[in-house]
Amino acid sequence: MSKLLNLYPVKDSNNVFGLRKLYDICKIQIRSLESLNVTSGMYGHLLLPILLKLLPEDLVLDFNRKQLEKKEGSTFDVMELLQFLKAEIECRESAHLLGEEKSSYS
């Protein structure tokens, strides 16, 4: 849990490498907690605001918007944040690769 609390923020949503590193570390640490029978329900409400502060403002806004559209009146979940973050990172990685292919053809 202390590794999750000591992560460095990624303030630029174009920093795909930083976002990927942040996601991977979060996923590893959460799996470690699960192996110790510590479920996300036990720490999720405390960890979610901490993780949101580590993300760029535009990603936090998108996450909040999608959560409000999906489940009005319900609470957010750490696992939902990780799923959202994974999808965003994969989209940005794909776009980055496409951008590199375009520039190599020019």
A tleap script that builds the chain and sets N, CA, C and O, in Angstrom:
source leaprc.protein.ff14SB
mol = sequence {
  NMET SER LYS LEU LEU ASN LEU TYR PRO VAL
  LYS ASP SER ASN ASN VAL PHE GLY LEU ARG
  LYS LEU TYR ASP ILE CYS LYS ILE GLN ILE
  ARG SER LEU GLU SER LEU ASN VAL THR SER
  GLY MET TYR GLY HIE LEU LEU LEU PRO ILE
  LEU LEU LYS LEU LEU PRO GLU ASP LEU VAL
  LEU ASP PHE ASN ARG LYS GLN LEU GLU LYS
  LYS GLU GLY SER THR PHE ASP VAL MET GLU
  LEU LEU GLN PHE LEU LYS ALA GLU ILE GLU
  CYS ARG GLU SER ALA HIE LEU LEU GLY GLU
  GLU LYS SER SER TYR CSER
}
set mol.1.N position { 0.825 -1.191 0.000 }
set mol.1.CA position { 0.000 0.000 0.000 }
set mol.1.C position { 0.869 1.254 0.000 }
set mol.1.O position { 0.504 2.263 -0.602 }
set mol.2.N position { 2.009 1.193 0.668 }
set mol.2.CA position { 2.869 2.379 0.718 }
set mol.2.C position { 3.420 2.719 -0.665 }
set mol.2.O position { 3.637 3.892 -0.970 }
set mol.3.N position { 3.650 1.709 -1.504 }
set mol.3.CA position { 4.123 1.996 -2.863 }
set mol.3.C position { 3.057 2.737 -3.659 }
set mol.3.O position { 3.381 3.603 -4.471 }
set mol.4.N position { 1.802 2.407 -3.437 }
set mol.4.CA position { 0.715 3.112 -4.112 }
set mol.4.C position { 0.607 4.555 -3.637 }
set mol.4.O position { 0.281 5.452 -4.415 }
set mol.5.N position { 0.879 4.768 -2.375 }
set mol.5.CA position { 0.773 6.108 -1.815 }
set mol.5.C position { 1.952 7.006 -2.190 }
set mol.5.O position { 1.863 8.228 -2.069 }
set mol.6.N position { 3.051 6.409 -2.644 }
set mol.6.CA position { 4.253 7.178 -2.967 }
set mol.6.C position { 4.528 7.287 -4.467 }
set mol.6.O position { 5.659 7.564 -4.867 }
set mol.7.N position { 3.528 7.077 -5.285 }
set mol.7.CA position { 3.706 7.182 -6.737 }
set mol.7.C position { 3.847 8.640 -7.165 }
set mol.7.O position { 3.307 9.547 -6.531 }
set mol.8.N position { 4.582 8.840 -8.249 }
set mol.8.CA position { 4.756 10.186 -8.793 }
set mol.8.C position { 3.625 10.512 -9.764 }
set mol.8.O position { 3.217 9.651 -10.544 }
set mol.9.N position { 3.118 11.733 -9.729 }
set mol.9.CA position { 2.025 12.107 -10.631 }
set mol.9.C position { 2.489 12.237 -12.081 }
set mol.9.O position { 3.648 12.542 -12.362 }
set mol.10.N position { 1.558 11.998 -12.979 }
set mol.10.CA position { 1.770 12.224 -14.411 }
set mol.10.C position { 0.830 13.361 -14.780 }
set mol.10.O position { -0.388 13.186 -14.782 }
set mol.11.N position { 1.383 14.508 -15.090 }
set mol.11.CA position { 0.549 15.689 -15.315 }
set mol.11.C position { 0.273 15.993 -16.780 }
set mol.11.O position { -0.516 16.887 -17.089 }
set mol.12.N position { 0.916 15.255 -17.691 }
set mol.12.CA position { 0.706 15.466 -19.125 }
set mol.12.C position { 0.059 14.223 -19.714 }
set mol.12.O position { 0.652 13.145 -19.686 }
set mol.13.N position { -1.140 14.358 -20.244 }
set mol.13.CA position { -1.849 13.196 -20.795 }
set mol.13.C position { -1.190 12.671 -22.068 }
set mol.13.O position { -1.531 11.579 -22.522 }
set mol.14.N position { -0.252 13.422 -22.656 }
set mol.14.CA position { 0.491 12.941 -23.816 }
set mol.14.C position { 1.714 12.123 -23.416 }
set mol.14.O position { 2.393 11.560 -24.274 }
set mol.15.N position { 1.995 12.056 -22.123 }
set mol.15.CA position { 3.112 11.263 -21.611 }
set mol.15.C position { 2.648 9.809 -21.490 }
set mol.15.O position { 2.348 9.330 -20.396 }
set mol.16.N position { 2.595 9.118 -22.625 }
set mol.16.CA position { 2.078 7.755 -22.660 }
set mol.16.C position { 2.969 6.818 -21.843 }
set mol.16.O position { 2.470 5.923 -21.161 }
set mol.17.N position { 4.273 7.021 -21.910 }
set mol.17.CA position { 5.198 6.188 -21.148 }
set mol.17.C position { 4.948 6.332 -19.642 }
set mol.17.O position { 4.908 5.336 -18.919 }
set mol.18.N position { 4.784 7.550 -19.182 }
set mol.18.CA position { 4.517 7.794 -17.761 }
set mol.18.C position { 3.194 7.213 -17.317 }
set mol.18.O position { 3.097 6.646 -16.229 }
set mol.19.N position { 2.163 7.349 -18.155 }
set mol.19.CA position { 0.857 6.788 -17.834 }
set mol.19.C position { 0.923 5.264 -17.761 }
set mol.19.O position { 0.340 4.654 -16.864 }
set mol.20.N position { 1.633 4.654 -18.707 }
set mol.20.CA position { 1.774 3.195 -18.728 }
set mol.20.C position { 2.504 2.717 -17.469 }
set mol.20.O position { 2.110 1.728 -16.851 }
set mol.21.N position { 3.562 3.426 -17.103 }
set mol.21.CA position { 4.326 3.051 -15.914 }
set mol.21.C position { 3.456 3.161 -14.661 }
set mol.21.O position { 3.472 2.270 -13.812 }
set mol.22.N position { 2.707 4.242 -14.549 }
set mol.22.CA position { 1.813 4.438 -13.412 }
set mol.22.C position { 0.772 3.324 -13.350 }
set mol.22.O position { 0.525 2.759 -12.284 }
set mol.23.N position { 0.166 3.013 -14.486 }
set mol.23.CA position { -0.843 1.948 -14.545 }
set mol.23.C position { -0.245 0.604 -14.135 }
set mol.23.O position { -0.828 -0.119 -13.328 }
set mol.24.N position { 0.918 0.273 -14.692 }
set mol.24.CA position { 1.548 -1.019 -14.401 }
set mol.24.C position { 1.874 -1.160 -12.918 }
set mol.24.O position { 1.634 -2.212 -12.326 }
set mol.25.N position { 2.416 -0.111 -12.322 }
set mol.25.CA position { 2.744 -0.165 -10.895 }
set mol.25.C position { 1.473 -0.336 -10.063 }
set mol.25.O position { 1.447 -1.134 -9.126 }
set mol.26.N position { 0.433 0.403 -10.397 }
set mol.26.CA position { -0.841 0.278 -9.662 }
set mol.26.C position { -1.380 -1.147 -9.773 }
set mol.26.O position { -1.803 -1.738 -8.779 }
set mol.27.N position { -1.360 -1.684 -10.972 }
set mol.27.CA position { -1.887 -3.026 -11.197 }
set mol.27.C position { -1.092 -4.071 -10.411 }
set mol.27.O position { -1.675 -4.969 -9.802 }
set mol.28.N position { 0.230 -3.954 -10.425 }
set mol.28.CA position { 1.079 -4.892 -9.687 }
set mol.28.C position { 0.801 -4.819 -8.191 }
set mol.28.O position { 0.665 -5.847 -7.527 }
set mol.29.N position { 0.719 -3.607 -7.668 }
set mol.29.CA position { 0.514 -3.449 -6.230 }
set mol.29.C position { -0.875 -3.915 -5.801 }
set mol.29.O position { -1.035 -4.474 -4.716 }
set mol.30.N position { -1.874 -3.690 -6.642 }
set mol.30.CA position { -3.230 -4.135 -6.317 }
set mol.30.C position { -3.306 -5.662 -6.371 }
set mol.30.O position { -3.982 -6.281 -5.548 }
set mol.31.N position { -2.618 -6.263 -7.330 }
set mol.31.CA position { -2.563 -7.734 -7.359 }
set mol.31.C position { -1.866 -8.276 -6.122 }
set mol.31.O position { -2.269 -9.305 -5.578 }
set mol.32.N position { -0.831 -7.594 -5.681 }
set mol.32.CA position { -0.127 -8.012 -4.465 }
set mol.32.C position { -1.053 -7.958 -3.257 }
set mol.32.O position { -1.042 -8.855 -2.413 }
set mol.33.N position { -1.851 -6.901 -3.182 }
set mol.33.CA position { -2.817 -6.787 -2.087 }
set mol.33.C position { -3.844 -7.915 -2.162 }
set mol.33.O position { -4.208 -8.500 -1.142 }
set mol.34.N position { -4.311 -8.217 -3.379 }
set mol.34.CA position { -5.295 -9.282 -3.541 }
set mol.34.C position { -4.724 -10.636 -3.135 }
set mol.34.O position { -5.440 -11.473 -2.586 }
set mol.35.N position { -3.431 -10.855 -3.404 }
set mol.35.CA position { -2.809 -12.124 -2.999 }
set mol.35.C position { -2.742 -12.258 -1.481 }
set mol.35.O position { -2.627 -13.362 -0.949 }
set mol.36.N position { -2.814 -11.125 -0.793 }
set mol.36.CA position { -2.846 -11.124 0.673 }
set mol.36.C position { -4.280 -11.100 1.210 }
set mol.36.O position { -4.510 -10.867 2.397 }
set mol.37.N position { -5.241 -11.346 0.307 }
set mol.37.CA position { -6.674 -11.334 0.640 }
set mol.37.C position { -7.165 -9.966 1.090 }
set mol.37.O position { -8.086 -9.865 1.901 }
set mol.38.N position { -6.553 -8.927 0.568 }
set mol.38.CA position { -7.021 -7.565 0.812 }
set mol.38.C position { -7.742 -7.135 -0.461 }
set mol.38.O position { -7.106 -6.928 -1.495 }
set mol.39.N position { -9.050 -7.001 -0.394 }
set mol.39.CA position { -9.842 -6.688 -1.579 }
set mol.39.C position { -9.936 -5.184 -1.804 }
set mol.39.O position { -9.710 -4.385 -0.895 }
set mol.40.N position { -10.274 -4.822 -3.031 }
set mol.40.CA position { -10.382 -3.396 -3.354 }
set mol.40.C position { -11.500 -2.728 -2.560 }
set mol.40.O position { -11.467 -1.513 -2.365 }
set mol.41.N position { -12.476 -3.482 -2.104 }
set mol.41.CA position { -13.533 -2.919 -1.271 }
set mol.41.C position { -13.023 -2.415 0.071 }
set mol.41.O position { -13.640 -1.553 0.696 }
set mol.42.N position { -11.892 -2.960 0.511 }
set mol.42.CA position { -11.333 -2.558 1.799 }
set mol.42.C position { -10.561 -1.243 1.726 }
set mol.42.O position { -10.507 -0.502 2.707 }
set mol.43.N position { -9.971 -0.950 0.587 }
set mol.43.CA position { -9.116 0.234 0.477 }
set mol.43.C position { -9.537 1.176 -0.650 }
set mol.43.O position { -9.010 2.283 -0.758 }
set mol.44.N position { -10.462 0.758 -1.471 }
set mol.44.CA position { -10.825 1.503 -2.673 }
set mol.44.C position { -11.278 2.926 -2.438 }
set mol.44.O position { -10.903 3.831 -3.184 }
set mol.45.N position { -12.079 3.135 -1.410 }
set mol.45.CA position { -12.591 4.482 -1.137 }
set mol.45.C position { -11.490 5.442 -0.715 }
set mol.45.O position { -11.590 6.648 -0.936 }
set mol.46.N position { -10.449 4.906 -0.112 }
set mol.46.CA position { -9.319 5.749 0.284 }
set mol.46.C position { -8.334 5.955 -0.863 }
set mol.46.O position { -7.754 7.031 -1.006 }
set mol.47.N position { -8.152 4.929 -1.668 }
set mol.47.CA position { -7.143 4.975 -2.722 }
set mol.47.C position { -7.602 5.748 -3.958 }
set mol.47.O position { -6.788 6.396 -4.616 }
set mol.48.N position { -8.868 5.689 -4.273 }
set mol.48.CA position { -9.358 6.328 -5.493 }
set mol.48.C position { -9.012 7.817 -5.576 }
set mol.48.O position { -8.480 8.236 -6.604 }
set mol.49.N position { -9.280 8.638 -4.559 }
set mol.49.CA position { -8.927 10.062 -4.672 }
set mol.49.C position { -7.414 10.284 -4.788 }
set mol.49.O position { -6.967 11.233 -5.431 }
set mol.50.N position { -6.638 9.402 -4.163 }
set mol.50.CA position { -5.181 9.526 -4.250 }
set mol.50.C position { -4.720 9.260 -5.680 }
set mol.50.O position { -3.883 9.990 -6.211 }
set mol.51.N position { -5.268 8.210 -6.307 }
set mol.51.CA position { -4.897 7.891 -7.690 }
set mol.51.C position { -5.371 8.967 -8.663 }
set mol.51.O position { -4.674 9.293 -9.624 }
set mol.52.N position { -6.546 9.511 -8.412 }
set mol.52.CA position { -7.051 10.564 -9.298 }
set mol.52.C position { -6.149 11.796 -9.274 }
set mol.52.O position { -6.007 12.478 -10.289 }
set mol.53.N position { -5.538 12.086 -8.122 }
set mol.53.CA position { -4.625 13.226 -8.035 }
set mol.53.C position { -3.324 12.991 -8.792 }
set mol.53.O position { -2.600 13.943 -9.082 }
set mol.54.N position { -3.016 11.740 -9.116 }
set mol.54.CA position { -1.796 11.414 -9.850 }
set mol.54.C position { -1.970 11.543 -11.359 }
set mol.54.O position { -0.991 11.524 -12.105 }
set mol.55.N position { -3.204 11.673 -11.801 }
set mol.55.CA position { -3.505 11.688 -13.237 }
set mol.55.C position { -3.661 13.109 -13.764 }
set mol.55.O position { -3.969 14.030 -13.008 }
set mol.56.N position { -3.447 13.280 -15.070 }
set mol.56.CA position { -3.688 14.593 -15.680 }
set mol.56.C position { -5.153 14.998 -15.540 }
set mol.56.O position { -6.052 14.158 -15.525 }
set mol.57.N position { -5.362 16.284 -15.441 }
set mol.57.CA position { -6.699 16.823 -15.194 }
set mol.57.C position { -7.711 16.407 -16.263 }
set mol.57.O position { -8.864 16.122 -15.940 }
set mol.58.N position { -7.296 16.367 -17.528 }
set mol.58.CA position { -8.238 16.009 -18.593 }
set mol.58.C position { -8.684 14.553 -18.490 }
set mol.58.O position { -9.830 14.240 -18.814 }
set mol.59.N position { -7.808 13.664 -18.048 }
set mol.59.CA position { -8.207 12.265 -17.868 }
set mol.59.C position { -9.159 12.109 -16.684 }
set mol.59.O position { -10.100 11.317 -16.741 }
set mol.60.N position { -8.920 12.851 -15.632 }
set mol.60.CA position { -9.807 12.805 -14.465 }
set mol.60.C position { -11.197 13.297 -14.862 }
set mol.60.O position { -12.206 12.713 -14.467 }
set mol.61.N position { -11.239 14.364 -15.638 }
set mol.61.CA position { -12.520 14.890 -16.102 }
set mol.61.C position { -13.254 13.857 -16.959 }
set mol.61.O position { -14.453 13.644 -16.780 }
set mol.62.N position { -12.537 13.214 -17.891 }
set mol.62.CA position { -13.161 12.184 -18.729 }
set mol.62.C position { -13.668 11.012 -17.906 }
set mol.62.O position { -14.762 10.503 -18.149 }
set mol.63.N position { -12.868 10.581 -16.926 }
set mol.63.CA position { -13.280 9.473 -16.064 }
set mol.63.C position { -14.544 9.832 -15.292 }
set mol.63.O position { -15.494 9.049 -15.254 }
set mol.64.N position { -14.561 11.001 -14.681 }
set mol.64.CA position { -15.740 11.429 -13.919 }
set mol.64.C position { -16.962 11.540 -14.807 }
set mol.64.O position { -18.058 11.152 -14.404 }
set mol.65.N position { -16.790 12.062 -16.001 }
set mol.65.CA position { -17.911 12.205 -16.938 }
set mol.65.C position { -18.479 10.835 -17.311 }
set mol.65.O position { -19.695 10.643 -17.313 }
set mol.66.N position { -17.597 9.886 -17.626 }
set mol.66.CA position { -18.065 8.547 -18.003 }
set mol.66.C position { -18.742 7.840 -16.849 }
set mol.66.O position { -19.719 7.118 -17.049 }
set mol.67.N position { -18.236 8.039 -15.645 }
set mol.67.CA position { -18.846 7.400 -14.482 }
set mol.67.C position { -20.227 7.978 -14.198 }
set mol.67.O position { -21.145 7.243 -13.834 }
set mol.68.N position { -20.379 9.268 -14.358 }
set mol.68.CA position { -21.688 9.886 -14.113 }
set mol.68.C position { -22.701 9.473 -15.164 }
set mol.68.O position { -23.881 9.302 -14.857 }
set mol.69.N position { -22.250 9.310 -16.407 }
set mol.69.CA position { -23.159 8.866 -17.462 }
set mol.69.C position { -23.581 7.420 -17.252 }
set mol.69.O position { -24.725 7.049 -17.517 }
set mol.70.N position { -22.639 6.605 -16.770 }
set mol.70.CA position { -22.906 5.183 -16.620 }
set mol.70.C position { -23.791 4.872 -15.424 }
set mol.70.O position { -24.754 4.114 -15.540 }
set mol.71.N position { -23.474 5.446 -14.296 }
set mol.71.CA position { -24.181 5.113 -13.050 }
set mol.71.C position { -24.466 6.378 -12.263 }
set mol.71.O position { -23.659 6.790 -11.429 }
set mol.72.N position { -25.553 6.966 -12.510 }
set mol.72.CA position { -25.882 8.184 -11.774 }
set mol.72.C position { -26.160 7.855 -10.313 }
set mol.72.O position { -26.968 6.980 -10.004 }
set mol.73.N position { -25.477 8.570 -9.418 }
set mol.73.CA position { -25.706 8.412 -7.996 }
set mol.73.C position { -24.892 7.332 -7.314 }
set mol.73.O position { -24.962 7.197 -6.092 }
set mol.74.N position { -24.108 6.542 -8.080 }
set mol.74.CA position { -23.324 5.492 -7.435 }
set mol.74.C position { -21.898 5.967 -7.176 }
set mol.74.O position { -21.469 7.000 -7.690 }
set mol.75.N position { -21.180 5.202 -6.379 }
set mol.75.CA position { -19.808 5.566 -6.051 }
set mol.75.C position { -18.844 5.012 -7.095 }
set mol.75.O position { -19.139 4.033 -7.779 }
set mol.76.N position { -17.697 5.654 -7.202 }
set mol.76.CA position { -16.688 5.219 -8.142 }
set mol.76.C position { -15.870 4.091 -7.529 }
set mol.76.O position { -15.819 3.943 -6.308 }
set mol.77.N position { -15.231 3.299 -8.383 }
set mol.77.CA position { -14.486 2.140 -7.933 }
set mol.77.C position { -13.059 2.201 -8.484 }
set mol.77.O position { -12.845 2.669 -9.602 }
set mol.78.N position { -12.099 1.735 -7.714 }
set mol.78.CA position { -10.697 1.740 -8.136 }
set mol.78.C position { -10.516 0.870 -9.377 }
set mol.78.O position { -9.779 1.239 -10.291 }
set mol.79.N position { -11.180 -0.275 -9.412 }
set mol.79.CA position { -11.030 -1.171 -10.553 }
set mol.79.C position { -11.596 -0.535 -11.826 }
set mol.79.O position { -11.059 -0.751 -12.912 }
set mol.80.N position { -12.651 0.229 -11.705 }
set mol.80.CA position { -13.198 0.944 -12.858 }
set mol.80.C position { -12.212 1.999 -13.345 }
set mol.80.O position { -12.070 2.207 -14.550 }
set mol.81.N position { -11.532 2.663 -12.420 }
set mol.81.CA position { -10.518 3.637 -12.797 }
set mol.81.C position { -9.391 2.957 -13.558 }
set mol.81.O position { -8.922 3.480 -14.569 }
set mol.82.N position { -8.955 1.799 -13.084 }
set mol.82.CA position { -7.875 1.086 -13.766 }
set mol.82.C position { -8.302 0.616 -15.161 }
set mol.82.O position { -7.508 0.661 -16.101 }
set mol.83.N position { -9.546 0.167 -15.294 }
set mol.83.CA position { -10.052 -0.228 -16.613 }
set mol.83.C position { -10.087 0.973 -17.553 }
set mol.83.O position { -9.686 0.871 -18.713 }
set mol.84.N position { -10.559 2.089 -17.060 }
set mol.84.CA position { -10.596 3.315 -17.856 }
set mol.84.C position { -9.190 3.723 -18.267 }
set mol.84.O position { -8.947 4.053 -19.428 }
set mol.85.N position { -8.270 3.700 -17.315 }
set mol.85.CA position { -6.897 4.105 -17.583 }
set mol.85.C position { -6.237 3.175 -18.602 }
set mol.85.O position { -5.511 3.637 -19.482 }
set mol.86.N position { -6.481 1.888 -18.489 }
set mol.86.CA position { -5.926 0.923 -19.439 }
set mol.86.C position { -6.422 1.214 -20.854 }
set mol.86.O position { -5.637 1.223 -21.802 }
set mol.87.N position { -7.721 1.450 -20.991 }
set mol.87.CA position { -8.290 1.743 -22.308 }
set mol.87.C position { -7.702 3.035 -22.889 }
set mol.87.O position { -7.369 3.086 -24.073 }
set mol.88.N position { -7.576 4.066 -22.069 }
set mol.88.CA position { -7.002 5.337 -22.530 }
set mol.88.C position { -5.556 5.165 -22.971 }
set mol.88.O position { -5.149 5.701 -24.001 }
set mol.89.N position { -4.784 4.423 -22.197 }
set mol.89.CA position { -3.377 4.208 -22.527 }
set mol.89.C position { -3.251 3.434 -23.826 }
set mol.89.O position { -2.430 3.778 -24.677 }
set mol.90.N position { -4.062 2.385 -23.986 }
set mol.90.CA position { -3.998 1.599 -25.212 }
set mol.90.C position { -4.377 2.423 -26.433 }
set mol.90.O position { -3.766 2.278 -27.492 }
set mol.91.N position { -5.370 3.279 -26.299 }
set mol.91.CA position { -5.752 4.165 -27.403 }
set mol.91.C position { -4.623 5.134 -27.747 }
set mol.91.O position { -4.331 5.365 -28.920 }
set mol.92.N position { -3.999 5.691 -26.732 }
set mol.92.CA position { -2.913 6.645 -26.956 }
set mol.92.C position { -1.683 5.954 -27.529 }
set mol.92.O position { -0.982 6.531 -28.361 }
set mol.93.N position { -1.411 4.723 -27.092 }
set mol.93.CA position { -0.287 3.978 -27.653 }
set mol.93.C position { -0.532 3.666 -29.124 }
set mol.93.O position { 0.381 3.768 -29.943 }
set mol.94.N position { -1.756 3.288 -29.458 }
set mol.94.CA position { -2.101 3.010 -30.859 }
set mol.94.C position { -1.974 4.263 -31.709 }
set mol.94.O position { -1.438 4.218 -32.816 }
set mol.95.N position { -2.464 5.371 -31.196 }
set mol.95.CA position { -2.364 6.632 -31.936 }
set mol.95.C position { -0.906 7.038 -32.115 }
set mol.95.O position { -0.524 7.551 -33.167 }
set mol.96.N position { -0.095 6.810 -31.087 }
set mol.96.CA position { 1.329 7.136 -31.157 }
set mol.96.C position { 2.014 6.287 -32.230 }
set mol.96.O position { 2.834 6.800 -32.991 }
set mol.97.N position { 1.683 4.988 -32.296 }
set mol.97.CA position { 2.268 4.113 -33.312 }
set mol.97.C position { 1.828 4.524 -34.708 }
set mol.97.O position { 2.631 4.513 -35.641 }
set mol.98.N position { 0.550 4.888 -34.857 }
set mol.98.CA position { 0.071 5.349 -36.157 }
set mol.98.C position { 0.773 6.619 -36.585 }
set mol.98.O position { 1.086 6.795 -37.762 }
set mol.99.N position { 1.022 7.508 -35.630 }
set mol.99.CA position { 1.736 8.747 -35.923 }
set mol.99.C position { 3.156 8.473 -36.381 }
set mol.99.O position { 3.664 9.162 -37.265 }
set mol.100.N position { 3.802 7.476 -35.792 }
set mol.100.CA position { 5.153 7.122 -36.208 }
set mol.100.C position { 5.154 6.519 -37.607 }
set mol.100.O position { 6.064 6.782 -38.393 }
set mol.101.N position { 4.138 5.707 -37.926 }
set mol.101.CA position { 4.056 5.115 -39.260 }
set mol.101.C position { 3.856 6.194 -40.315 }
set mol.101.O position { 4.476 6.146 -41.378 }
set mol.102.N position { 2.992 7.172 -40.030 }
set mol.102.CA position { 2.749 8.261 -40.974 }
set mol.102.C position { 4.034 9.033 -41.251 }
set mol.102.O position { 4.339 9.349 -42.401 }
set mol.103.N position { 4.785 9.335 -40.195 }
set mol.103.CA position { 5.999 10.120 -40.384 }
set mol.103.C position { 7.076 9.337 -41.117 }
set mol.103.O position { 7.921 9.945 -41.774 }
set mol.104.N position { 7.078 8.006 -41.028 }
set mol.104.CA position { 8.078 7.222 -41.736 }
set mol.104.C position { 7.768 7.145 -43.218 }
set mol.104.O position { 8.673 6.940 -44.027 }
set mol.105.N position { 6.488 7.306 -43.596 }
set mol.105.CA position { 6.117 7.295 -45.008 }
set mol.105.C position { 6.335 8.644 -45.679 }
set mol.105.O position { 6.370 8.723 -46.907 }
set mol.106.N position { 6.478 9.681 -44.912 }
set mol.106.CA position { 6.624 11.023 -45.471 }
set mol.106.C position { 7.999 11.274 -46.031 }
set mol.106.O position { 8.270 12.363 -46.537 }
savepdb mol mol.pdb
quit
